[in-house]
Amino acid sequence: MDYRFTAILILMLTMLAFFAEPAYPRNEYLNDGSNTCSTGDVSVSIEQRDYESRYRHYDSTNNYSSPSDDRSIRLTYRHYLGSACTREFREVQTENVQLKQQLELMKMCGKVNNNPTIQRNENFKLLVSKCSGIIIPENKKPEGSHWDDLKDGYKEENPDIKLMGDSKLLMPKDLEGPLPEPVISDNEKAWNEID
């Protein structure tokens, strides 16, 4: 039996094991998948078929068998007609990804630059290098609330109207003295007597 095809298959699997690199996950936050496009693909396939034809005749001297092996290696290239993956499309998608990254850095660089532990940590070396020299003022909320200002103005114009949230719980001033006796119903008294 001829083992050349099996040897080629083993050799290709060995090369795949030694030269293949691991697949890493994509960051879907910066890459939403809309920037991937394809104009075609290349595929390699290996195929082996073994079959045998038997011919049986009424005369036993005329019987025969014809074993046959069919082995093939195919390299296929497909080019997609009418693909939207043009050079201009790829340039726009690359620019969009760069803009997303810059907007995210603009949001986070203020926190990165204000935290000295991140700057000393080697794991954040790339992030610190991207944020170096970027000064972003902290967004401080103004004192008070526009809603409270509108509500106070409405109360001044309409002093007789009580609005929701205006009532306050008042505690009694005299907290000394005995506590009132709890009221016990007849059912509770009956249960207490059983216990």
VOPAGU-2260 file (C-alpha; in pm, 1 decimal, decimal comma):
REM VOPAGU-2260
SITE   aa  ch    i         X         Y         Z
SITE  MET   A    0       0,0       0,0       0,0
SITE  ASP   A    1     122,8     350,1     -84,9
SITE  TYR   A    2     167,6     576,2     221,1
SITE  ARG   A    3     284,9     894,1      44,1
SITE  PHE   A    4     -48,1    1068,2      84,5
SITE  THR   A    5     -60,8     981,5     456,9
SITE  ALA   A    6     295,4    1109,0     499,1
SITE  ILE   A    7     203,7    1439,3     330,5
SITE  LEU   A    8    -101,0    1472,7     556,0
SITE  ILE   A    9     105,5    1407,4     870,4
SITE  LEU   A   10     371,4    1653,5     753,4
SITE  MET   A   11     108,6    1926,9     694,7
SITE  LEU   A   12     -51,4    1869,2    1037,5
SITE  THR   A   13     292,6    1884,9    1200,8
SITE  MET   A   14     367,5    2213,8    1024,0
SITE  LEU   A   15      29,4    2347,3    1137,7
SITE  ALA   A   16     107,0    2252,5    1498,0
SITE  PHE   A   17     450,1    2419,5    1495,8
SITE  PHE   A   18     381,3    2734,4    1294,8
SITE  ALA   A   19      22,3    2823,2    1388,8
SITE  GLU   A   20     -25,6    3113,9    1627,0
SITE  PRO   A   21    -300,5    3138,8    1889,1
SITE  ALA   A   22    -616,1    3331,3    1811,3
SITE  TYR   A   23    -662,9    3635,7    2033,7
SITE  PRO   A   24   -1002,0    3794,5    2111,6
SITE  ARG   A   25   -1088,0    4126,8    1957,0
SITE  ASN   A   26   -1176,8    4430,7    2161,4
SITE  GLU   A   27   -1536,5    4474,8    2051,2
SITE  TYR   A   28   -1558,2    4814,9    2218,4
SITE  LEU   A   29   -1312,3    4969,5    1973,3
SITE  ASN   A   30   -1391,4    4731,3    1688,1
SITE  ASP   A   31   -1762,6    4686,4    1632,0
SITE  GLY   A   32   -1711,6    4450,6    1339,6
SITE  SER   A   33   -1839,7    4690,2    1071,1
SITE  ASN   A   34   -1487,0    4756,5     948,6
SITE  THR   A   35   -1424,2    4399,7     833,1
SITE  CYS   A   36   -1461,7    4329,6     466,9
SITE  SER   A   37   -1345,1    4067,8     220,1
SITE  THR   A   38   -1278,6    4068,3    -151,5
SITE  GLY   A   39   -1213,4    3695,4    -174,4
SITE  ASP   A   40   -1052,2    3398,9      -4,1
SITE  VAL   A   41    -802,5    3120,4     -58,0
SITE  SER   A   42    -861,7    2766,1      65,8
SITE  VAL   A   43    -662,5    2443,4      59,0
SITE  SER   A   44    -829,0    2102,8      70,7
SITE  ILE   A   45    -698,8    1746,3      71,9
SITE  GLU   A   46    -914,6    1455,8     -36,7
SITE  GLN   A   47    -867,7    1081,0     -61,3
SITE  ARG   A   48   -1123,1     834,6    -198,3
SITE  ASP   A   49   -1081,7     458,4    -203,1
SITE  TYR   A   50   -1327,8     246,0    -395,9
SITE  GLU   A   51   -1332,7     -91,8    -560,4
SITE  SER   A   52   -1532,6    -216,3    -857,3
SITE  ARG   A   53   -1623,1    -582,2    -870,4
SITE  TYR   A   54   -1758,9    -753,0   -1174,7
SITE  ARG   A   55   -1906,6   -1098,4   -1133,6
SITE  HIS   A   56   -1991,0   -1296,2   -1445,7
SITE  TYR   A   57   -2170,9   -1630,4   -1485,1
SITE  ASP   A   58   -1839,1   -1766,7   -1602,1
SITE  SER   A   59   -1597,4   -1760,4   -1306,7
SITE  THR   A   60   -1299,4   -1710,0   -1535,4
SITE  ASN   A   61   -1443,8   -1373,5   -1639,2
SITE  ASN   A   62   -1478,8   -1227,0   -1281,6
SITE  TYR   A   63   -1253,0    -936,6   -1186,5
SITE  SER   A   64   -1204,7    -661,6    -923,9
SITE  SER   A   65   -1055,3    -319,5    -988,1
SITE  PRO   A   66    -950,4    -130,1    -677,0
SITE  SER   A   67    -893,7     241,5    -730,8
SITE  ASP   A   68    -752,7     522,0    -517,7
SITE  ASP   A   69    -825,7     886,8    -591,0
SITE  ARG   A   70    -612,0    1143,3    -408,5
SITE  SER   A   71    -621,0    1516,0    -465,4
SITE  ILE   A   72    -490,6    1838,7    -316,4
SITE  ARG   A   73    -681,5    2150,3    -417,3
SITE  LEU   A   74    -588,7    2515,7    -388,9
SITE  THR   A   75    -896,3    2733,3    -447,9
SITE  TYR   A   76    -910,4    3110,7    -487,8
SITE  ARG   A   77   -1244,8    3291,8    -486,0
SITE  HIS   A   78   -1286,0    3654,9    -584,0
SITE  TYR   A   79   -1616,7    3815,3    -484,2
SITE  LEU   A   80   -1772,5    4021,2    -760,4
SITE  GLY   A   81   -1945,2    4340,7    -651,3
SITE  SER   A   82   -1778,6    4349,6    -307,6
SITE  ALA   A   83   -1814,9    4675,5    -114,1
SITE  CYS   A   84   -1464,4    4632,7      25,3
SITE  THR   A   85   -1297,5    4904,1    -178,5
SITE  ARG   A   86    -984,8    5099,6     -86,9
SITE  GLU   A   87   -1195,7    5403,8       8,2
SITE  PHE   A   88   -1417,8    5189,9     234,4
SITE  ARG   A   89   -1114,4    5045,9     414,9
SITE  GLU   A   90    -965,2    5394,0     460,6
SITE  VAL   A   91   -1289,3    5528,9     612,8
SITE  GLN   A   92   -1319,8    5229,2     844,5
SITE  THR   A   93    -957,6    5267,5     958,2
SITE  GLU   A   94   -1019,8    5636,4    1027,8
SITE  ASN   A   95   -1335,7    5552,0    1227,3
SITE  VAL   A   96   -1145,3    5305,6    1445,1
SITE  GLN   A   97    -873,5    5565,7    1508,6
SITE  LEU   A   98   -1137,9    5822,9    1603,9
SITE  LYS   A   99   -1302,5    5577,8    1845,3
SITE  GLN   A  100    -967,1    5512,1    2008,6
SITE  GLN   A  101    -888,9    5882,9    2038,3
SITE  LEU   A  102   -1230,6    5958,6    2188,8
SITE  GLU   A  103   -1185,0    5680,9    2443,3
SITE  LEU   A  104    -837,1    5810,0    2530,7
SITE  MET   A  105    -979,1    6160,1    2570,7
SITE  LYS   A  106   -1229,5    6023,8    2824,6
SITE  MET   A  107    -975,8    5820,8    3020,8
SITE  CYS   A  108    -645,8    6012,9    3001,4
SITE  GLY   A  109    -744,7    6251,6    3282,4
SITE  LYS   A  110    -781,3    5956,2    3519,6
SITE  VAL   A  111    -461,8    5793,1    3391,4
SITE  ASN   A  112    -250,1    6106,2    3432,0
SITE  ASN   A  113    -385,7    6174,6    3782,3
SITE  ASN   A  114    -306,9    5823,1    3908,5
SITE  PRO   A  115      68,2    5776,7    3975,7
SITE  THR   A  116      31,1    5401,6    4038,1
SITE  ILE   A  117     -73,6    5345,8    3676,2
SITE  GLN   A  118     229,5    5539,4    3554,1
SITE  ARG   A  119     464,6    5316,4    3756,3
SITE  ASN   A  120     300,0    4988,9    3651,8
SITE  GLU   A  121     464,8    4820,0    3352,5
SITE  ASN   A  122     137,5    4660,4    3244,2
SITE  PHE   A  123      -3,1    5004,9    3154,5
SITE  LYS   A  124     307,7    5124,5    2968,6
SITE  LEU   A  125     127,9    5163,7    2633,2
SITE  LEU   A  126    -168,5    5344,2    2789,9
SITE  VAL   A  127      62,4    5584,6    2977,9
SITE  SER   A  128     257,1    5654,9    2656,6
SITE  LYS   A  129     -67,7    5730,1    2469,3
SITE  CYS   A  130    -186,7    5965,9    2746,7
SITE  SER   A  131     141,4    6146,5    2809,2
SITE  GLY   A  132     113,3    6519,4    2747,2
SITE  ILE   A  133    -267,2    6517,7    2733,2
SITE  ILE   A  134    -418,6    6756,7    2985,7
SITE  ILE   A  135    -791,8    6728,6    3028,2
SITE  PRO   A  136    -961,5    6947,0    3289,3
SITE  GLU   A  137   -1188,2    6765,6    3529,0
SITE  ASN   A  138   -1556,2    6816,3    3468,4
SITE  LYS   A  139   -1696,4    6963,7    3786,0
SITE  LYS   A  140   -2068,1    6981,1    3832,4
SITE  PRO   A  141   -2201,7    7326,2    3919,6
SITE  GLU   A  142   -2326,9    7380,3    4269,9
SITE  GLY   A  143   -2701,1    7337,6    4313,1
SITE  SER   A  144   -2948,2    7214,9    4063,0
SITE  HIS   A  145   -3143,4    7388,7    3789,7
SITE  TRP   A  146   -3455,3    7196,8    3897,6
SITE  ASP   A  147   -3420,7    7322,2    4255,9
SITE  ASP   A  148   -3383,1    7679,4    4127,2
SITE  LEU   A  149   -3700,6    7646,2    3917,1
SITE  LYS   A  150   -3888,6    7494,6    4212,0
SITE  ASP   A  151   -3777,8    7772,1    4450,2
SITE  GLY   A  152   -3886,2    8038,0    4198,8
SITE  TYR   A  153   -4226,1    7871,2    4161,8
SITE  LYS   A  154   -4268,6    7860,4    4541,8
SITE  GLU   A  155   -4192,7    8233,2    4569,9
SITE  GLU   A  156   -4452,3    8313,2    4302,9
SITE  ASN   A  157   -4712,9    8078,3    4461,4
SITE  PRO   A  158   -4658,9    8073,5    4840,6
SITE  ASP   A  159   -4996,9    7907,4    4918,9
SITE  ILE   A  160   -4929,2    7593,2    4712,1
SITE  LYS   A  161   -4773,1    7291,7    4883,6
SITE  LEU   A  162   -4552,1    7083,0    4659,5
SITE  MET   A  163   -4462,4    6720,9    4694,0
SITE  GLY   A  164   -4149,8    6678,1    4903,6
SITE  ASP   A  165   -4202,6    6997,2    5105,2
SITE  SER   A  166   -4334,9    6828,3    5420,1
SITE  LYS   A  167   -4079,6    6726,8    5676,5
SITE  LEU   A  168   -4113,9    6468,3    5950,4
SITE  LEU   A  169   -4115,6    6644,9    6285,3
SITE  MET   A  170   -3995,0    6463,8    6594,6
SITE  PRO   A  171   -4171,0    6537,8    6925,0
SITE  LYS   A  172   -3971,6    6765,8    7151,4
SITE  ASP   A  173   -4057,2    6576,2    7470,1
SITE  LEU   A  174   -3893,2    6233,5    7440,2
SITE  GLU   A  175   -3884,5    6170,6    7814,8
SITE  GLY   A  176   -4146,1    5979,0    8005,4
SITE  PRO   A  177   -4299,2    5633,6    7979,2
SITE  LEU   A  178   -4365,0    5473,8    7643,9
SITE  PRO   A  179   -4728,9    5406,7    7557,6
SITE  GLU   A  180   -4858,2    5057,2    7622,9
SITE  PRO   A  181   -4892,4    4843,0    7309,4
SITE  VAL   A  182   -5243,3    4752,6    7205,2
SITE  ILE   A  183   -5293,2    4374,6    7196,2
SITE  SER   A  184   -5589,3    4228,3    7012,1
SITE  ASP   A  185   -5802,3    3941,4    7147,3
SITE  ASN   A  186   -5649,0    3695,9    6897,8
SITE  GLU   A  187   -5298,0    3779,4    7011,3
SITE  LYS   A  188   -5402,7    3736,0    7376,4
SITE  ALA   A  189   -5543,7    3393,4    7296,3
SITE  TRP   A  190   -5222,3    3286,7    7121,8
SITE  ASN   A  191   -5013,8    3414,5    7413,2
SITE  GLU   A  192   -5221,5    3209,8    7660,2
SITE  ILE   A  193   -5170,7    2892,7    7450,8
SITE  ASP   A  194   -4791,4    2940,8    7452,2
